[in-house]
Amino acid sequence: MRMRSVVVAAVGAVALTLTVPASPATAAVGLFRYQYTDDNGVVHRARLTNPANEECIQIPQAADPETTDTAFSPRNQTTTPATVFLTEDCSGPDYLVLPALVGSGSATTRFRSVVFG
């Protein structure tokens, strides 16, 4: 009888482990808005929705310093602080931390990448 209880408990533990999802990948919940200028000089608005935390995100419209201008006017409306970088790889001395939910930069805030968290 005792062995059966041990087996039932072990099977129950395995079943519980399989039904409870692993901790989900964390994301900054909300929108990160910015602007960029296209090849014709037209200003556009863009956004990242629920971006991943602790992952360098290149701004697609500004990723290549050889062929594109930087993005500008960041607005952090996510639940996580965002750090914008002038470089495309989230490195270097030129950066700005935007607080969660209310952080924003001006039209002179130029960046090519961002990391949340």
Steps between C-alpha positions, in 0.01 A plus 500: 500500500781737587671441162179579317473835681855587400430412135175700496676801653783477245258473206303794638814710532602423141150584374504829688841588360379437147182705537653808667677705233861599550549863589408690187746722318464840657395794295452866559122535480383796297621712211833658422442773242753683287541690175733460206565667166483293181725531193274774358522715812148413618456458876313186612381372836567142607469286810612185673223309676583298815874486420720234660689591815880493525546451127660754269244609243621676189261757365439356152463838330825627654719192540758566230716808567627488141159534336244622755455794732442447872157463657387782730232615747474181705196455727514214749145395586604153620513361853881478489770769477653529153855599414557642151843495335650693213667181378318210332626244756390653834851602596711809534501808719210675325179380662190623683284315753127557459292415809211254472161635386598867478852516356550705189771667301485802274546527126871540570515161679658287227535122523540177300432236767317450828504255789223456758552400860 
